[in-house]
Amino acid sequence: MTALASPEVGPSREDVRAIYEDVRAFYHAYFEALDDDRIEEWPDFFVDDCVYRIIPRENYQAGQKTCIMQGDSKGMLTDRVRAIRSTQVYAPRYCRRFYSGLRLVGRTGRQLQIRQNLLVVHTLVSQPSKILGCGAAHDRLTLTDCGHLKLVERTIVLDTEMIDNTIIYPF
């Protein structure tokens, strides 16, 4: 990820490809950890001072802050994981996350703005699969001093206000 390390020089076409491949690899690891129910790893994809939110499109477009789910630090995300693991009073389920249209929409220094479409399907063991959420993710990634990509901000904008009341797991 050396193309991000020197922001004063514009990246070459090869650097852009390398950045894109690093971003894709980051998201593959992110979704794999969640899909494989390794949610204890989820907070490690974020910097300490991060924002994670799921918000309906109508609120997002109106500039309203009312979210379905929000975490304002890595510590809050870790607490969410603990709550999921220790207070499971809901039926066990499997989730799969599908993304498409991954685009680098901006770059400022060592930070990247990423947009992608997202579909989350969940399955209860004894029922057919159904869509949990459909929308777009608006992310801000940063290159850490150790050379790893981390999320600074992840905003999931769902296409509808009418959501299943079982948004338990992160998107």
N, C-alpha and C positions, 0 to 999 in steps of 0.2 A: 504494500500500500504506500510505496514511496511517492507516488504521484500526488497524494494529499499532503505529504510532509513539507513540500515547498510551495506555498500558495502564491508566492510572488511571480511564479512562472506558470503560464497556462499549460495544462496537460496536453501531451501529444495524443494522437489518435490511439496509439498503443497504450498509453497511460489510461485513457478513458475506458478502453476495453478491460484493462487490468482492474480498474476501480469497479466497473460493472460486475466482473466476475467475483471480486471480493465481497461486494454487496449481496450478490446472489448466494454465495456460500454462507454468508452471515444469516440470511433469511432461511435457507435450507436448514441450518443448525437450529435456529429459533423455532421453526415450525415442527421439526422433528422432535425436539425436546418436549414440546407441548403435546403433540400427537401421541407420543410414546408414554405419556403420563409421568414425565420426569419434571413436574412443575417446580420442584425445589430448585431446579437450575434456572427457572424463568427470571428471577431478579438479577441474576448475573449477566444478563444481556443488556442491563441498564447501568448508567452512571449513578452515583449516589444521589445526586440532586436532579431527579428526573420527574417527568410528568407522564402518566399513563391515563388515558380516558377513552370511554366509549360514549358517544353522543349521537342522538338522532340528527339526521340531515337538516331538518327544519330548524332546530336550535343552532346548529353549526352555521348555517347560512345566515341566520338572523344575528349572529354574533353573541348569542346567549351562552352562558357558561353551564347551564343545567345539564348534567351528565347522568347516564345510566350507571356508570361505574367510574371512579376516579381514584388515582393514587398520586401523591405529590412528592414521593421519595422512594428510594430503593427499600428503605425500612418498611414503608407502607405496603409495598409489593410483597415483601417477606412475610408481613403479618397476614396478608391475604392468603398466601400459601399455607401458613399455619392454620388459619381458620378453615380452609378447604379440607385439610388433612385431619383436623381434630374434631370438627363438628359436622361430619357428613351425616345429615339427616334427610338426604335426598337419595333417590335411586341412583345406583352406579351407572355411569354412562361413558361412552367413548366419543371423542371429538376428532374431527379431521378438518384441517384448515387448507383451503386451496387459494392460491393467489395467482394473479396474472397481470399483465400490463405493467410490470415493474419499470419505473421510469425515474431517472435522476432529473429532478426538476430545478435544482439549484445547488450552488456550492459557495460557501463562505469560509475561507481559510481551511481549517481541518474538519469542517462540518459539511454534511450533505443533506439535502432535502430530497426525500424519496416519496413517491406516490405509487400505490398499487391497488388493484381491485382485490377484494377478499370475500370469500364465501366460507362460512363455518357450518358444518353439518354435525349433528349429534345423534347418537344412537343409544337408546336404552336397550338392554340385552333382550328383552322380550317384545320389543316394538320395532316397527320399521324406522329407518333413518328419516330425519327431517331437518330442514334448514333452520339453523339457530340464528344466523345473521348474514346479511349480504350488504356490502357497501365498499368503502374505500379507506385505505390506511394512509395517513399523512404523517410521515416520520421525519425526525431529525436525528441523524447519526453523527457521531464524532469519532475521530481517530485518537485513541488514547496515547499517552507517552510510551506505552508498551507496544504500540503498533496494532492494537486490536480495535475493531469497530464496536461501539456501544451505542445504545439508544439514549438520547437525551430527552426526546419527546416522542410519544406514540399516541396518535389520535385516530381512533376508529370511528368513522362517520357511517352510521347505519342508514340505509335507504328509507327506513320506516320508523315511526314512533311506536308502532304496534309490535312489541317484542315479546318473545317467550319469557316467562318469568323464571326461567332456569339459567340465566346467564350467571354461571358460577365460576367457570374457568376463564382464563384470559384468552383473548383473541390473538 
